Amino acid sequence: MCHALLQDPKFFRLLLHIDIELAAQTRTGGCRCGGVLHRANYPRKPRRCLDEVRADYASRFSFCCNRCRKRATPASVRFLGRRVYLGLAVVLMSARRTDATPALAPLGKLLQVPVRTLQRWRRWWVEQFPLTPLWQAACARFMPPITLGQLPASLIERFAGPAQESLLRLLFFLAPLTVRPPVTLNEGR
């Protein structure tokens, strides 16, 4: 796993271009009610973002319908849900071996992430990620099964190729987690 990607402006720009394409697909699809989607981006102050690309990462793409006013936020490879750290940083830092607290301290200091934050991320990967609909639907596709106690490192290993390609594939895989699933109401009788 290459933490050098956290310092690579080209990789950050690639993630931005992918998010632009995902946003364009969402906008082209329009709203369910048939309305037109207008830009209504969310402001963001991402942590672990390079200064060279900070302005490009200052907002999360989103749209608002001109009729029903509902939001349509596209999936993202830059952000992992509502976390303030970039998705790339969350994945890379969480993938480091963090079994013991002494191992967390140097990593947190090096990457300027509090030890408690790294522990919280680690717990999320091991306890909450396996319960997500994304993982429930996809876990059987990995043979042999992924070791849940070693997430996300064990997941990164399954995406073959150089570090940049494997991380990009993983971020694409995780993209459905970055948006809320659409709410569907069942009609009662």
C-alpha positions in Angstrom: 0.0 0.0 0.0 1.5 3.3 -1.0 0.9 6.3 1.3 2.8 8.3 -1.3 -0.6 8.7 -3.0 -1.6 11.1 -0.2 1.1 13.4 -1.6 0.4 12.9 -5.3 -1.5 15.9 -6.9 -2.1 13.9 -10.1 -4.0 11.2 -8.2 -6.1 13.8 -6.5 -6.9 15.4 -9.8 -7.8 12.0 -11.3 -10.3 11.5 -8.4 -11.7 15.0 -9.1 -12.3 14.2 -12.7 -14.0 10.9 -11.8 -16.3 12.8 -9.5 -17.1 15.3 -12.2 -18.1 12.4 -14.5 -20.2 10.8 -11.8 -21.9 14.2 -11.2 -22.6 14.6 -14.9 -24.2 11.2 -15.0 -26.5 12.1 -12.1 -27.4 15.4 -13.6 -28.2 13.9 -17.0 -30.4 11.4 -15.3 -32.6 14.1 -13.9 -34.9 13.9 -11.0 -37.4 11.1 -10.4 -40.3 13.6 -10.7 -39.1 14.7 -14.1 -37.6 18.0 -12.9 -34.3 19.5 -13.9 -31.4 19.2 -11.6 -29.5 22.4 -10.7 -26.2 22.6 -9.0 -26.3 22.9 -5.2 -22.9 21.8 -4.0 -22.1 21.2 -0.4 -19.1 23.2 1.0 -16.4 20.9 2.4 -13.2 21.6 4.4 -11.4 18.3 3.8 -8.5 17.2 5.9 -5.4 15.5 4.5 -5.9 17.4 1.2 -2.9 18.7 -0.7 -2.7 22.5 -0.9 -2.4 22.3 -4.7 -5.8 20.8 -5.0 -7.6 22.2 -1.9 -9.8 24.6 -4.0 -11.0 21.7 -6.1 -11.9 19.7 -3.0 -13.7 22.6 -1.3 -17.2 21.3 -2.3 -19.0 18.0 -2.7 -21.1 17.8 -5.9 -24.8 17.8 -5.4 -27.9 18.9 -7.2 -31.4 20.1 -6.3 -34.6 19.5 -8.4 -36.3 22.6 -9.7 -39.8 21.0 -9.1 -39.8 18.9 -6.0 -36.7 20.5 -4.4 -35.2 17.1 -3.5 -31.5 16.6 -3.5 -29.6 14.3 -5.8 -26.1 13.8 -4.6 -23.9 11.6 -6.8 -21.6 8.9 -5.5 -18.0 10.1 -4.9 -14.5 8.7 -4.9 -13.1 11.7 -3.2 -15.2 11.7 0.0 -16.3 8.8 2.2 -19.7 9.9 3.4 -19.7 12.8 5.8 -16.2 12.3 7.2 -14.0 15.4 7.2 -11.0 13.4 6.1 -10.8 12.4 2.4 -11.8 8.9 1.5 -8.3 8.1 0.3 -6.9 9.1 3.7 -9.4 7.1 5.6 -8.7 4.0 3.6 -4.9 4.2 3.6 -4.6 5.2 7.3 -7.1 2.5 8.4 -5.3 -0.2 6.4 -2.1 0.2 8.4 -1.6 -2.4 11.0 -3.3 -1.0 14.1 -3.7 -3.8 16.5 -1.9 -2.1 19.4 -2.2 1.4 20.6 1.6 2.0 20.5 1.5 1.3 16.7 -1.2 4.0 16.3 0.7 6.9 17.9 3.5 7.2 15.3 1.1 6.8 12.4 -1.3 9.4 13.9 1.6 11.8 14.4 3.0 11.3 11.0 -0.3 11.9 9.2 -1.6 14.4 11.8 -4.6 12.2 12.7 -5.5 11.8 16.3 -5.1 8.3 17.7 -8.7 8.2 18.8 -9.8 9.0 15.2 -7.7 6.1 13.8 -9.2 3.8 16.4 -12.7 4.9 15.5 -12.1 4.3 11.8 -10.7 0.9 12.6 -13.8 0.0 14.6 -16.0 1.2 11.8 -14.2 -1.1 9.2 -14.4 -4.1 11.5 -17.8 -3.6 13.2 -20.0 -1.4 11.0 -18.8 -1.8 7.4 -19.6 -5.6 7.3 -23.2 -4.7 8.2 -23.7 -2.3 5.3 -25.9 -3.3 2.4 -22.9 -2.8 0.1 -20.9 -5.4 1.9 -23.8 -7.8 2.5 -24.4 -7.8 -1.3 -20.7 -8.1 -2.3 -19.0 -10.2 0.3 -19.8 -13.5 -1.3 -18.0 -12.4 -4.5 -14.6 -12.6 -2.7 -13.1 -16.0 -2.6 -11.5 -17.0 -0.4 -13.6 -14.9 2.1 -12.1 -11.6 3.3 -10.7 -11.5 6.8 -13.0 -9.0 8.5 -10.6 -8.3 11.3 -8.1 -7.0 8.7 -10.3 -4.6 6.8 -9.6 -2.5 4.8 -6.1 -3.9 4.1 -7.5 -7.3 3.3 -10.0 -5.7 0.9 -7.3 -3.6 -0.8 -5.2 -6.8 -1.5 -8.1 -8.2 -3.5 -8.1 -5.3 -6.0 -5.1 -6.3 -8.1 -2.6 -4.0 -9.8 -0.3 -1.2 -8.9 -1.2 0.8 -5.7 -2.9 3.6 -7.7 -5.1 1.2 -9.6 -6.0 -1.0 -6.7 -6.9 2.0 -4.5 -8.9 3.6 -7.4 -10.9 0.3 -7.8 -11.5 0.2 -4.0 -12.7 3.8 -4.0 -15.1 2.9 -6.8 -16.3 -0.1 -4.9 -16.9 2.1 -1.8 -18.7 4.9 -3.8 -22.2 3.6 -3.0 -21.5 4.2 0.7 -21.0 7.9 -0.1 -24.7 8.6 -0.8 -27.8 7.8 1.1 -29.9 5.2 -0.5 -33.1 6.5 -2.0 -36.1 6.4 0.4 -38.9 4.2 -0.9 -42.2 4.1 0.8 -44.3 1.0 0.8 -48.0 1.5 0.4 -49.9 0.2 3.4 -53.2 -1.5 3.2 
